[in-house]
Amino acid sequence: MGERRRKAANGRGGITKHKDGWQVRITAGRTASGKPRRIARYCATYTEAEHALAKLRAQYGLNGGDTFDHRATLGEWLQHWIEHTVKAQKKNNTYRNYRREIEKRITPQLGDVRLADLSLVRCQRWQRQLVDEGWPIKSRRYARVVLSIALKAAIADAQMPLTHNPVSMLDTIRRHPTEDASKGGDPHTADEAQRIVAAVKGHEFEAGFLVALTLGCRPSEVLGLTWDQIDLDAGELHVVQQLARDRDDQTKSWGPFYLDTLKSDYSRRELGLAPSLVAALRSRRAAQAADRLRAGARWANDLNLVFTSATGQPRGEHYPVRTHHQVCRRLGIRPRRFHDFRHTAASLMLSIGEPLIVVSRVLGHASIKITADTYAHVSTADKRGSTDRLAALVTG
């Protein structure tokens, strides 16, 4: 039987047998000197080669058969990019967020502009339009990020009539004096946190509150915890995944829950457990075992989740939000998002003098700069304390 070989026309790439396995090749536009840009990958098996070819086609926009010339508009490129690159390479939530951003804040103002005519001046006008329309600074920043990523992809595709990224030349978005300077969410105070912890003592989701509040875990990370990630004897917890489910945008229905990878590799982290959290998790394990006995054949915790319903079903994202609001209302505390427990954890760690690098690693941030920028407002009192101590030192 002859060697398998597959070759596609029109720059879509192909797979050929190589002495050490299989070679994948595509032609993606041209280099700066005008020569065809050829990209190759080597794989051990034909199946791996097929996956590599599909990934390269998605990366370089060779799936849709779309062609672009000097008349191509930004809207046409964004539609191609979101459906053939982002959808193939990013998480479903990222795809939906990018697409929503494009439809709400980019295409309405810039969609008809030709890529070849997209200038710094036109992008500056777009930013002023967003301000005039009343979009908050966070939305304007996110719109800029999405557009910049899309334009970088267009520049990488040599067939696109774009040679530079005008978004990268825009001035930093400055916050208006009337806008909230805080980027670190809406954290609870230390007193409020203590009252909430006391109020949920013995509640079925007590451990969930403590994981969010003492470890700064994201809601999806809390709900995605599985028992194999926790060593109660050693007092350790490994954050390696999150609970997720996808929504069908056509039917508006949600699919089943599943365990997904985290936001980034930096989000994977090992955290120590305080004795109070170890005790709460032991209680949670005992309560879940009792639930399982009562449920019998109806038990359905196939994912081995820590936080489940009385029949072992995953707890959806609305459960911690609803529970948190109920507790806050009962205590007379202004309700926040459950995600704000993460901001509460960060704020309180910084307020008691934890080093910024430690807080950054506990939260799973990609860099210490993200932590510093997000919680810069928290350090105001710390700065005052530092200057007071310095003054006392030098003045006696």
Number of C-alpha atoms within 10 A of each C-alpha: 3 4 7 10 12 12 13 11 8 9 17 20 22 19 24 18 17 12 7 10 13 22 22 26 23 24 19 23 18 15 13 9 7 9 9 14 15 14 12 15 14 18 19 12 13 18 11 14 22 17 13 20 22 17 17 24 22 20 20 21 22 23 17 13 10 10 12 13 12 13 13 18 20 24 21 17 21 22 16 18 23 19 16 19 24 20 18 17 14 12 16 16 14 14 18 18 14 21 20 13 19 21 16 12 22 23 18 12 18 19 18 13 18 20 25 17 15 18 17 15 12 16 18 15 14 18 23 13 14 18 13 9 10 11 14 14 17 12 14 19 14 15 20 22 15 16 22 16 13 21 25 16 20 24 15 18 21 19 15 21 19 20 15 15 20 17 22 16 12 14 8 8 12 7 12 10 7 6 9 10 12 13 13 20 17 17 21 23 12 14 8 16 19 11 15 21 15 11 15 18 13 12 14 17 21 20 26 23 27 24 26 22 24 20 23 24 25 22 25 18 23 26 25 27 25 22 16 11 16 21 14 17 7 10 14 16 22 16 21 20 22 20 24 20 14 15 14 9 9 6 7 8 9 11 11 9 16 14 19 16 15 17 16 10 12 14 21 19 14 16 16 18 21 15 11 11 21 22 14 23 23 14 17 21 15 12 13 21 14 12 17 19 12 13 14 10 9 13 16 17 16 9 18 16 22 26 25 20 18 18 18 22 18 24 17 19 15 11 14 20 16 14 15 20 17 14 17 18 11 10 14 10 16 10 18 16 16 23 20 21 28 25 25 23 25 27 25 20 19 19 16 9 10 13 11 18 14 13 22 19 19 22 22 23 19 15 12 16 13 12 20 17 12 17 20 16 15 18 16 12 11 15 11 11 12 12 12 11 12 12 11 10 9 7 7 6
